[in-house]
Every structure is written in C-alpha cells, then in structure tokens.
Amino acid sequence: MLRLNSALVGVDGGDVNLFSDFENEGPMWVGQGQRQNRASVTFSQPYRRIPHVHVSLSMLDISNAGNARTDVQAENITCTGFEIVFRTWSDTRVARARVAWTSVGELPDEDDWDL
C-alpha cells in the first residue's frame, strides 16, 4: 500500500490518443500477430517518490471481424513520467485507441533537503 502525507498528495491525469491506424493502413489495423504501441507521458510536476499510475481504455475502435484482444499497461514509471503500452495479437484489428491515465503520489516538500 502506498502511504502518503496528506499535505503533499498530488493527483495528475489525462487522455492520450495512442494511434489511428485505420487512416493510414497502420500495423494495428492491417497487421497480424503480436503488435504494440507505446506513448511517453510526462507528469505536470515531478513526484517525490514513484507514484501509483492507473491506465484504462477511454476509447477503442475495433473490427468486429475477429476477437477483441487488447492489453494496456503503465510501464517504466518514474517520478517524472511513464510509458503507456498497448498490445494486441493474432488477427485482432484495432483502428483507434485512446487511453486515460491517473497518477497519485507524494509531491516534494519545500523543506526537502538535497544531501
């Protein structure tokens, strides 16, 4: 469990349009097998320690010709940002995807010292 000093809690968030592959016949739309797309996110202010990050699909446009196989995760989380990773596999065709994210963590205090 992440325990926070309530006076220093920071919450950040946003939406990221990951791709729109149907427009240009991109790999998520016409590809086969394992595919992934990554997007870097920078927090609006650095956290004191690595925050908790939650990601979720906020829009998914997918073909009904096959199974819907998707995985979205936050990876490489640091005090300044993280990467959103979207994966699909097999014959799944994904036209577009948007991911919402929220981070919660402790912010630096003006009384912090760098030793």
FENRARA-V907397 format. One record per pair of residues at least 6 apart in sequence whose ideal C-beta (glycine too) atoms are under 7 Angstrom apart, sorted by the first residue. I is the first residue (numbers start at 1). J is the second residue. Records with the same first field share a line. If there is no record, write none. Layout:
BEGIN
I: J  J
END
This chain:
BEGIN
2: 52
4: 106
5: 106
8: 48  106  107  109
9: 104  106
10: 45  47  105  107
11: 102  104
12: 43  44  103
13: 101  102  103
14: 101
15: 58  98  100
16: 39  41  84  98  99  101
17: 98
18: 37  39  84  86  97  98  99
19: 26  28  37  96  97
20: 96
21: 27  28  29  94  95
22: 29  95  96
27: 35
28: 35  37  88  94
29: 93  94  95
32: 91
33: 89
34: 89
35: 88
36: 85  86  87
37: 86
38: 83  84  85
39: 83  84
40: 81  83
41: 81  82  84  101
42: 80  81
43: 80  81  103
45: 107
46: 79  80
47: 79  105  106  107
48: 106  107  108
49: 79  105  106
50: 77  78  79
51: 103  104  105
52: 103  104  105
53: 74  77  82  101  103
54: 101  102
55: 72  73  74  84  99  101
56: 99  100
57: 70  72  97  99
58: 98  99  100
59: 96  97  98
60: 70  97
61: 95  96
62: 68  93  94  95
63: 93  95
65: 93
66: 91  92  93
67: 92
68: 92
69: 88  89  90  92
70: 86  88  94
71: 87
72: 84  86  99
73: 85
74: 82  84  101
75: 82  83  85
76: 82  83
84: 99  101
86: 97  99
88: 94
END
